[in-house]
Amino acid sequence: MRVSTGVPGFDELVEGGLPAQRLYVVSGPPGSGKTTFSSQFITDGARNGQNCLYVTMHESKEELIHDMGNFDFGFEKVMRSDRVQFLNLVTEAGKRTITQFGTEGGLTNRLAAFIESNGIDRAVIDSTMLLQHFFSDMSDEITGFLSALKQTDTTILLISEMTDPTSYADEHYLAHGVIFFHNYMESGGMTRGVQTIKMRGTAIDCDIYKIDFSDNGLRVYPDEKVKR
């Protein structure tokens, strides 16, 4: 079974949608479209009656809603509905929310248990920087964390700040798929694109495709490749 991302044009690049109940890394530099893509993914799920979860370490729910306020794809409505749960794992003072997920060794089991007990169908975790607040040994503990998430029956997007698509971190190897957003200056203007670098069980071409933003959010142009 495949699930729609809710992003016009993108599903055409991945045989109609993301294989369900798998873990995907959404990477790219700041401002490239990762959060918008993930927000449209959550909105699409909630609109279709799915239980969704948005986990963050750096924004309150109101800040996230405000950030998406320039778009009209219905994010605020679903975020205020009972279809979407929101968790901020780090306080304004930069401290872990111990009362929610315990010490660093407890994050993996407790988050996975939360997802399972609440019947979460779609989740976004923003971002891999979150894990640095909970894990003392990133290399070893992230393997366990991602492996636990992969055992859930949930389609998960893990946002990762990354500027070089050829430089891979542990999460890129462990995930079922990797989606990379590009933005760079060209001929005096900003060029934006999205590239599916990895997608298990799906035929992909790894080319970069044009994207743009409008009042309706992010759109992908599956017939327009970006040349570099």
N, C-alpha and C positions, 0 to 999 in steps of 0.2 A: 504494500500500500504506500502511496505517496501523498504528501501534504503540500498544499499551496503555500508559498511564502507570503502571498498577499502583495507582492511587488510586481506590477505589470511588466511583462516581458522577460522576467528572470526565469520563470518556470520552464519556458521554452528552451532554455539552455541546458536543462537537467532532466529531460524526458518527462516533463509535465509536473515536476515538483520534487521535493526532498523525500528520499525514502524515510518512512516514519520510524519513530522510536530509536533514533540514532543521535549521535553527538557530532556537532559541526562547529568548527572554529571560523569566526568571521574576523578577518584581520585587515589592517591597513593603517595609514597614518591618521593623525587627528583631523577631523573635519571631512573625512572622505566618504562618509555615508553609512558607517557601521551601525550607529545607534538608530538612525532612521530606518534602515533595512530591518533591524531587529524589532523596532516598534510596530512596523507594518506587519511583521510576522505574528506578533502577539495580538494585534488588532484583528487580523484575519481569523485567528483561532477562536478568540472570544466571540466574534460575530457568528461563528459556526457552532456555537454552543460548547466549545471546549474549555476545560479548566486550565488557566494559564498562571504562570508565576514569573515575576520580574525581580531578580536579585541584583542589588548594586552595593557598592562600597563608598560611593562618593557623592550621591545625590539623594535628596529627599524625594518623596513621591510628587510633591507639588513642584519642585524644581524640574523634574523630568517632564511633567505635564506642560510646564511653562516652556521648556526647550522645544517641545514638539508643537507649540501653540501656533506657529506660522503655517502649519499644514492642516488640511481639512479632511484627513482620512479617518477621523473618528477616534483618535487615540484617547482623548480625555474621557469620552463617554464610556469606553470599555474599561479604562483604568478606575473609574468610579463605580463600576458595576461589580456584582459578586462573582463574575467570571475570572477576574484577575486579582491575584494576591501579590502584594509588594513587600519585599524585605530589604532593609538597609542594614548590612552587617557591620558597618563601622559608624561610630558616633561622630558628631561634629568635632569632638576633641581628638579624633583619630584613634579611639579605643575600640577594640572588638566588642561586639554585643554578646558578652559572655552569657547573659540570661537566655539568649535564643539558641546558641549553638555550642556553649561550653568552651573548653580550652581548645588549643590547636588540634589535638588528637581527636576531638569530638566533632569537628566540622564535617568531615566526610560522611560518617554514619548518620549524623543528625539531619544534614541536608537531604541525603538520599531518603531517609525515613520520612521527612516532611513531604517530599515529592510523592512518595508512595502512598502515605496515609491520606493525603489530600486529593488523590486521583488526578495529579497534574498531567495534562496532555502535552502542553508546550511550555518551555521555560527558556528564559534568557538570563545569562550570568554575565554581568558587566562590572569588572572585566578580570582578566588574569592577574591584574595588579592586586585584586582582592585577596588572592591566595597568599601573597607575601605577608599579610597581616596575621595569617593563621598558621602558616607552615614554616618551620625553622629550616628544614631541608627540602627545598623546592623540587630538586630532581627526583628524590625518592617518593616524597609524599604526594606530589601532583600525579604520579602514576597511579597510586591508590585512589586518589580523589576522582580522577577521570574514569578509571575502571569501574568504580562504584556507580557513577552517573550512567555509564554505558549499560549497566545491568537493569536500569529502570525502564519502564514502558513509556518513556517520555521523549519527545523530539526536542533537543536542547541546542541552543546557540550559545557559544562561549565567545565573548568579544575579547580580542587580543590586540593591543597596541603594537604595531609592527610597521616599519618603514621599508624593509627590504624583503620582497617576496621570495628571494633565493636563500634567505637566512632562516632556518627552521628551529623552532623550540620543541620541547617535549610534547606539548599539546597538539602540534601539527602532525606528529607521527602517530599519536594515539587516537586521534579523532577519525570518524568515518569520512569526513569531508572537510575541505578547506576552501573558503571563499575569500578572495583578496580584493580590496578596493584600492584603486589608484587615484592619485591626483597630482598633477605636475604642470609646470608652466611650459607652454609651447606656443611659439609665434606671438608672444605678447599676451596670451590668454591662458586661462586654466582649462586643462583637459582632464576629464574624469572618466573612469572606466571601472568595470568589474570583471574579475577573472576567476573561474572555477579551476583551482589548481588540482584538487583531488575530490573524487566523489565515488566511493565504493559502490559497485553494482549499477553504475550509470555511465553511459558513453558521453564523454566530454572532449572538447577540442583544446582546452587550455588557452584559447585566444582571449584577448581583452575586448570587451564590448562597451560601447558608449552608454553612459548614463546621464541623466540630468534630474534636476529638482524643480517641482512646480508646486502650486497650492495643494495638489493632491498627493504630494510626497515624492518618493523616489521612483523613477521609471528606468527600465533597461531597454535598449534597442537591440534586439537579437539579430537584426540584419545589418548592423553597422559596427564593424570592427575598428578598433583604435590601432593605428599604426605607430610604432615607436622606432 
